[in-house]
Amino acid sequence: MSMVSETPTSHDQHGRYPEATTVEDVRRNLAAVQARIVAACQRVGRDPATVRLLPVSKTKPETRLRLAHAAGCRMLGENKPQEAYRKWTSMQDLTDLRWSVIGHLQTNKAKLVARFATEFHALDSVRVAAALDHRLQLGGRTLDVFVQVNTSGEASKYGLSPDAVPAFLQLLPAFTTLRVRGLMTLALFSSDAERVRQCFVRLRELRDRLRQDAPPGVVLDELSMGMSGDFEIAIEEGATVVRVGQAIFGARPMPDSYYWPGEPSTQEPKT
Ligand SMILES: *Cc1c(COP(=O)(O)O)cnc(C)c1O
């Protein structure tokens, strides 16, 4: 077996990452994650500059987000539109801080996202695309978007089935404010590294297949995949954006089923 295929998940760390409470903590955690990104790139001969680390600050209070900014973060990921909007509103003094919404969006929240977000990683319906485009037009803004794909086959996961992606992409040029950058996925939440890897492989192969025939303006350069427990495997399989929360900010107080409704069956029990 190659070294690459032996890279484990670190889902056993889930819920155990120590809370970062100082700017030094955040700096140290960012450096540790960056070092792991570099090592993963080296295993597969990739240039680390082709992988962007997106720190995910969901559930963390504004004071912690300000630490991250002081530590050099200029874009933060949030999965709930209202929470993100509230944080954006109260942190307007940090004029160089940008926001990436990475979680499922309901049509009636598109208005919020269109106001402040720079990126949206979870596009999975025409209705949401239309709602975003409408609001972005009104505000004279554009939005970088990633199409979310369900690569694990779990009914509880959001995202389009891989089969539905080609036709979906064909509809997107109509929404001129949306700049399609690539695909996004959440892998199976499992300590079975091979099955996790298969999710990432599926996303990359889908992207490679669709790239040539992508409609005008739809650019499929990016693969947003990998989080604290599996970002090294994602990088080995081609991730260009890794969304990392706990390994930077510390564990969240509630299990992920709380943030990702409908997913408790995929969670492993915490000890
Ligand atoms: C929370 C979240 C992440 C980051 O998860 P961590 O375990 O904190 O690294 C990544 N992607 C999405 C969509 C999320 O909601």
The ligand as an ORCA input file, in Angstrom:
! r2SCAN-3c Opt
* xyz 0 1
  C     -18.321     22.970     10.774
  C     -18.043     22.728      9.354
  C     -16.740     22.431      8.928
  C     -15.559     22.364      9.873
  O     -15.655     21.287     10.758
  P     -14.522     21.085     11.882
  O     -14.754     19.733     12.401
  O     -14.796     22.155     12.899
  O     -13.227     21.300     11.229
  C     -16.542     22.203      7.583
  N     -17.556     22.279      6.694
  C     -18.818     22.566      7.063
  C     -19.872     22.627      6.024
  C     -19.108     22.812      8.396
  O     -20.363     23.109      8.763
*
